[in-house]
Amino acid sequence: MSSASRSVLLALVIVALGSAAHARELRVCADPNNLPFSNERLEGFENKIVQLIANELDADVQYTWQAQRRGFIRNTLKANACDLTAGTVAGLAMLRSTNPYYRSTYVFVTRSDTPEITSLDDPALRTLKVGVHLIGDDGFNVPPAHALARRGIVENVRGYSLYGDYSEKNPPARLIEAVAAGDIDVGIVWGPLGGYFAGLQTPPLRVTPVHPSMDGPLPMIFAIAMGVRRDDESFRQEIEAVLARKRHDVDAILSSFRVPRADAMQTVIGSPQ
């Protein structure tokens, strides 16, 4: 190789290394053990959508892993451990959110050998074994748990911890697995959990949207967005623009994970948990 060729090659290497050193980072906080949303093997639909955004921004994704429990936003986004969280309820006051990239609903999950439940007012819910996710013992629980209690449906309800045993894979899946095993007859779960894990059972379980979509003050449908810090408006707009441009790809990812969609229904702001 001539001296001139070596010089050109060296210059190209320096440029390449310099570009790599100054590549943009997309800093994301996510749960490492929470399919279908995210995990540290990047198998969740939020992982896929984040990578889609990173590709559009010509950025490298840098994850900070944190169990998505109470205090998640305070200990991640607000602590400057990351700049973006992928799955947050639209309109939360503690952050600035993009327009929703999907809306989903709570669902009934049942076996084919049990009656299909379509409403919280179905008389069968008073006699069937019903499973719901519970968050804690301080009354802060998921809307279906409160809706059942308002109807006096308590004695035949079994609570499954939303957080569960974090040493196991995807703790919230235990409720759906309990339906498949016959331990309970019907589970009432957040749509993405129900759609994904119901499809993994043998045979697959039935998934039916919960009605009514508003049970008194309790919403069953929620709009989900990406969240940034409140002072990051320009970044929010950038992420929102990518989501709008890649709408078809985002929808395809959600469909591949069997996320029940409620986009044609009324948007309700709140927390699905």
C-alpha positions in Angstrom: 0.0 0.0 0.0 1.3 3.4 -1.0 1.9 6.2 1.5 -0.9 8.2 0.0 -3.3 5.2 0.3 -2.3 4.6 4.0 -3.0 8.3 4.7 -6.4 8.1 3.1 -7.2 4.9 5.1 -6.0 6.5 8.3 -8.2 9.6 7.7 -11.2 7.4 7.1 -10.6 5.4 10.3 -10.2 8.7 12.3 -13.5 10.0 10.9 -15.3 6.8 11.6 -14.0 6.6 15.2 -14.8 10.3 15.7 -18.4 9.7 14.5 -18.8 6.7 16.8 -17.5 8.7 19.7 -20.0 11.4 19.1 -23.0 9.2 18.3 -26.1 10.4 19.9 -27.4 8.5 23.0 -31.0 7.8 23.6 -31.1 7.2 27.4 -34.1 5.1 28.4 -35.3 3.8 31.7 -37.2 0.6 31.6 -38.1 -2.6 33.6 -35.7 -5.5 33.0 -38.3 -8.1 33.8 -41.7 -7.0 32.6 -42.9 -8.6 29.3 -44.7 -7.9 27.2 -43.5 -4.3 27.8 -39.7 -4.6 28.3 -36.9 -6.8 29.5 -33.2 -6.8 29.6 -33.0 -9.0 26.5 -34.9 -6.3 24.6 -37.8 -8.6 23.8 -40.7 -6.4 24.8 -42.8 -4.2 22.5 -41.6 -1.0 24.3 -38.0 -2.2 23.5 -38.9 -2.6 19.8 -40.6 0.8 19.6 -37.6 2.5 21.4 -35.2 0.9 18.9 -37.5 2.2 16.1 -37.1 5.7 17.5 -33.4 5.3 17.9 -33.0 4.3 14.3 -34.9 7.4 13.2 -32.7 9.6 15.4 -29.5 7.9 14.4 -28.9 7.2 18.1 -27.6 4.4 20.3 -30.0 3.2 23.0 -28.6 3.3 26.6 -30.8 1.6 29.1 -31.0 2.2 32.8 -32.9 -0.7 34.3 -35.3 -0.2 37.2 -38.3 -2.3 38.4 -41.4 -0.5 37.4 -43.0 -0.1 40.7 -44.0 2.9 42.9 -41.4 5.6 42.6 -40.3 4.5 39.2 -40.5 8.0 37.6 -39.1 9.7 40.6 -36.1 7.4 40.8 -35.4 7.4 37.0 -36.6 10.3 34.9 -36.7 12.9 37.6 -33.4 11.7 39.0 -31.8 12.3 35.6 -30.9 8.6 35.2 -32.5 8.7 31.7 -34.3 11.0 29.3 -37.2 8.9 28.2 -39.5 6.3 29.6 -41.5 4.3 27.0 -44.7 3.3 28.6 -46.4 6.0 30.7 -50.0 7.1 31.1 -50.7 10.2 29.0 -51.1 13.4 31.0 -49.3 12.5 34.2 -48.4 15.7 36.0 -44.9 14.5 37.1 -43.6 14.4 33.5 -44.3 15.7 30.0 -45.9 13.1 27.7 -46.2 12.7 24.0 -49.4 12.1 22.3 -50.5 8.6 23.0 -49.1 5.9 20.8 -51.8 3.4 21.8 -54.9 3.1 24.0 -55.9 -0.2 25.6 -58.5 -1.5 28.0 -58.8 -3.9 30.8 -59.9 -7.3 29.6 -61.6 -10.5 30.9 -59.4 -13.6 30.3 -61.3 -16.9 30.3 -61.0 -20.5 29.2 -63.1 -21.8 26.4 -64.8 -24.2 28.8 -66.2 -21.3 30.9 -68.8 -18.7 30.0 -67.5 -15.6 28.1 -67.7 -12.6 30.4 -68.3 -9.2 28.7 -69.5 -7.0 31.5 -68.7 -6.2 35.1 -72.4 -6.6 35.8 -72.5 -10.2 34.5 -74.2 -12.2 37.3 -71.7 -15.0 36.7 -69.0 -12.9 38.4 -70.7 -13.5 41.7 -70.2 -17.2 41.6 -67.1 -17.8 39.4 -63.6 -17.7 40.9 -62.2 -14.3 39.8 -58.6 -13.1 39.8 -57.4 -9.5 39.8 -54.1 -7.8 40.3 -53.5 -6.1 43.6 -50.9 -3.4 44.2 -50.9 -3.0 48.0 -53.0 -3.1 51.2 -53.5 0.7 51.3 -56.5 0.8 49.0 -54.4 1.8 45.9 -55.5 -0.9 43.6 -56.4 -1.5 39.9 -59.8 -0.2 38.7 -61.4 -3.6 38.3 -60.6 -4.5 41.9 -62.5 -1.4 43.1 -65.3 -2.1 40.6 -65.9 -5.6 41.9 -65.8 -4.4 45.5 -68.4 -1.7 44.7 -70.7 -4.5 43.6 -70.1 -6.5 46.7 -68.1 -9.1 44.8 -65.4 -9.9 47.3 -65.6 -13.4 48.7 -64.9 -15.2 45.4 -62.2 -12.8 44.3 -58.5 -13.8 44.6 -55.8 -11.2 44.5 -52.5 -11.7 42.6 -49.7 -9.3 43.4 -48.9 -7.1 40.4 -45.3 -7.0 41.6 -45.1 -10.6 42.6 -41.9 -12.5 43.1 -39.4 -10.5 41.1 -37.0 -13.4 41.0 -39.4 -15.1 38.6 -39.9 -14.0 35.0 -42.6 -11.5 34.4 -44.5 -11.7 37.8 -47.8 -10.3 36.5 -48.2 -13.3 34.2 -49.1 -15.5 37.2 -52.7 -14.4 37.1 -53.2 -15.4 33.5 -51.4 -18.7 34.1 -53.8 -19.3 37.0 -56.7 -19.0 34.5 -55.1 -21.6 32.2 -54.4 -23.9 35.1 -58.0 -23.8 36.3 -57.1 -22.2 39.7 -59.5 -19.4 38.8 -62.2 -19.1 36.2 -61.7 -15.5 35.0 -58.9 -13.0 35.3 -59.5 -9.2 34.9 -56.2 -7.7 33.7 -54.7 -4.8 31.8 -55.1 -5.4 28.1 -51.4 -5.8 27.0 -50.8 -8.4 29.7 -54.0 -10.3 28.9 -53.5 -10.3 25.2 -49.9 -11.4 25.3 -49.9 -14.0 28.0 -53.3 -15.4 27.0 -51.9 -16.2 23.6 -49.0 -18.1 25.1 -51.2 -20.6 27.0 -52.1 -24.0 25.6 -54.8 -23.8 24.4 -54.9 -20.0 24.1 -57.3 -18.2 26.4 -60.2 -16.0 25.4 -59.7 -12.2 25.8 -62.7 -9.9 26.0 -62.7 -6.1 26.6 -64.2 -5.0 30.0 -67.5 -3.1 29.8 -68.5 -0.6 30.8 -65.5 1.4 29.8 -66.3 3.9 32.6 -67.6 2.4 35.8 -68.8 5.4 37.7 -65.6 7.3 38.4 -63.4 4.4 37.4 -61.9 4.2 33.9 -61.1 0.9 32.2 -59.5 2.5 29.1 -56.2 4.3 29.3 -54.0 6.3 26.8 -50.3 5.3 26.9 -47.5 7.7 25.8 -43.8 8.2 26.0 -42.6 10.5 28.9 -39.8 13.0 29.2 -38.9 15.5 31.9 -41.2 18.5 32.2 -38.6 20.9 30.9 -37.7 18.8 27.8 -40.4 20.1 25.5 -38.2 20.1 22.4 -37.2 16.5 23.1 -40.9 15.6 23.6 -41.7 17.1 20.2 -38.9 15.2 18.6 -40.1 11.9 20.0 -43.7 12.7 19.1 -42.7 13.5 15.5 -41.0 10.1 15.2 -44.0 8.3 16.6 -46.2 10.1 14.1 -43.9 9.3 11.1 -43.6 5.6 12.2 -47.3 5.1 13.1 -47.7 2.1 10.8 -44.6 0.4 12.2 -45.7 1.1 15.8 -49.1 -0.4 15.1 -47.5 -3.5 13.6 -45.3 -4.0 16.7 -48.4 -3.7 19.0 -50.4 -6.1 16.8 -47.5 -8.7 16.9 -47.7 -8.6 20.7 -51.5 -9.0 20.7 -52.1 -5.7 22.4 -55.9 -5.1 22.6 -56.5 -1.7 21.1 -59.2 0.9 22.1 -58.1 3.7 19.8 -61.7 4.2 18.6 -63.0 4.5 22.1 -63.0 7.5 24.4 -59.5 8.5 25.8 -59.3 8.3 29.5 -56.4 9.7 31.5 -55.4 7.7 34.5 -53.1 4.9 35.7 -53.7 1.3 34.6 -51.0 -0.2 36.9 
